[in-house]
Amino acid sequence: EMLRQRIKTLHHLLSNESLQLFPDFLQRKAVLQTLGYVDDHETVMVKGRVACEVNTAEELIATEMVFEGILNELEPAEIVAALSALVYQENKGNDEFDSELPERLLECCK
């Protein structure tokens, strides 16, 4: 009986349910399915492939901006400015670049 209990314990330890981050994984997978990055069979869709090619910390936001057409009406320099907001750089106290955003950039961020 002790051996059976030990086997049951080991099976549980090897199962997905024993993983501490498994609930978080399931929630993230559900978000990706809801947004159309993967389908119900866990196949990566076009949006998922695009997100894989984005090399920032904000892959989903950048992909959504592209697929929602947020960048369509902007000039190339404005697109670069809008996407640069997704790349984090620590502020070192230099305020020389603090200025008002042009109206067209404010519109794409609403």
PEPE-V487659 format. One record per residue. N is the residue number from 1. RES is the residue in one letter. NEAR is the number of other C-alpha atoms within 12 Angstrom. D_FIRST is the distance of its C-alpha to the first C-alpha in Angstrom with 1 decimal. Layout:
# PEPE-V487659
n->N res->RES near->NEAR d_first->D_FIRST
n->N res->RES near->NEAR d_first->D_FIRST
This chain:
# PEPE-V487659
n->1 res->E near->7 d_first->0.0
n->2 res->M near->8 d_first->3.8
n->3 res->L near->9 d_first->5.4
n->4 res->R near->10 d_first->5.1
n->5 res->Q near->11 d_first->6.3
n->6 res->R near->12 d_first->8.6
n->7 res->I near->13 d_first->9.9
n->8 res->K near->14 d_first->10.6
n->9 res->T near->14 d_first->12.4
n->10 res->L near->13 d_first->14.3
n->11 res->H near->14 d_first->15.4
n->12 res->H near->14 d_first->16.7
n->13 res->L near->14 d_first->18.5
n->14 res->L near->12 d_first->20.2
n->15 res->S near->13 d_first->21.2
n->16 res->N near->15 d_first->24.7
n->17 res->E near->15 d_first->23.5
n->18 res->S near->14 d_first->22.4
n->19 res->L near->14 d_first->25.9
n->20 res->Q near->12 d_first->28.1
n->21 res->L near->12 d_first->31.2
n->22 res->F near->14 d_first->29.9
n->23 res->P near->14 d_first->31.6
n->24 res->D near->14 d_first->34.8
n->25 res->F near->15 d_first->34.6
n->26 res->L near->17 d_first->34.3
n->27 res->Q near->13 d_first->37.3
n->28 res->R near->17 d_first->39.4
n->29 res->K near->23 d_first->38.6
n->30 res->A near->19 d_first->39.7
n->31 res->V near->18 d_first->42.9
n->32 res->L near->28 d_first->43.7
n->33 res->Q near->21 d_first->43.2
n->34 res->T near->17 d_first->45.4
n->35 res->L near->24 d_first->48.1
n->36 res->G near->26 d_first->48.1
n->37 res->Y near->29 d_first->46.9
n->38 res->V near->23 d_first->44.0
n->39 res->D near->19 d_first->43.7
n->40 res->D near->16 d_first->40.8
n->41 res->H near->12 d_first->39.6
n->42 res->E near->16 d_first->39.6
n->43 res->T near->16 d_first->42.6
n->44 res->V near->20 d_first->45.0
n->45 res->M near->20 d_first->48.3
n->46 res->V near->19 d_first->51.8
n->47 res->K near->29 d_first->51.5
n->48 res->G near->29 d_first->48.3
n->49 res->R near->18 d_first->50.1
n->50 res->V near->23 d_first->53.0
n->51 res->A near->28 d_first->50.7
n->52 res->C near->19 d_first->49.2
n->53 res->E near->16 d_first->52.8
n->54 res->V near->22 d_first->53.6
n->55 res->N near->17 d_first->53.4
n->56 res->T near->19 d_first->53.4
n->57 res->A near->19 d_first->50.8
n->58 res->E near->20 d_first->51.8
n->59 res->E near->24 d_first->51.1
n->60 res->L near->28 d_first->50.4
n->61 res->I near->26 d_first->53.5
n->62 res->A near->32 d_first->55.7
n->63 res->T near->31 d_first->54.5
n->64 res->E near->24 d_first->55.0
n->65 res->M near->27 d_first->58.5
n->66 res->V near->23 d_first->59.4
n->67 res->F near->20 d_first->58.0
n->68 res->E near->16 d_first->59.5
n->69 res->G near->14 d_first->62.9
n->70 res->I near->25 d_first->63.4
n->71 res->L near->27 d_first->65.0
n->72 res->N near->16 d_first->67.3
n->73 res->E near->17 d_first->70.4
n->74 res->L near->24 d_first->70.3
n->75 res->E near->15 d_first->72.3
n->76 res->P near->13 d_first->70.5
n->77 res->A near->15 d_first->71.1
n->78 res->E near->24 d_first->69.8
n->79 res->I near->25 d_first->66.6
n->80 res->V near->16 d_first->66.1
n->81 res->A near->21 d_first->66.7
n->82 res->A near->30 d_first->64.2
n->83 res->L near->30 d_first->61.5
n->84 res->S near->18 d_first->62.1
n->85 res->A near->21 d_first->60.8
n->86 res->L near->22 d_first->57.3
n->87 res->V near->18 d_first->57.5
n->88 res->Y near->11 d_first->56.7
n->89 res->Q near->12 d_first->58.9
n->90 res->E near->7 d_first->58.9
n->91 res->N near->10 d_first->62.1
n->92 res->K near->8 d_first->63.9
n->93 res->G near->9 d_first->66.4
n->94 res->N near->9 d_first->68.9
n->95 res->D near->8 d_first->70.5
n->96 res->E near->9 d_first->73.1
n->97 res->F near->10 d_first->71.2
n->98 res->D near->9 d_first->70.7
n->99 res->S near->7 d_first->72.8
n->100 res->E near->10 d_first->72.8
n->101 res->L near->16 d_first->71.1
n->102 res->P near->15 d_first->73.4
n->103 res->E near->13 d_first->73.2
n->104 res->R near->21 d_first->71.9
n->105 res->L near->25 d_first->68.9
n->106 res->L near->18 d_first->68.3
n->107 res->E near->15 d_first->68.3
n->108 res->C near->25 d_first->65.5
n->109 res->C near->22 d_first->63.3
n->110 res->K near->10 d_first->63.5
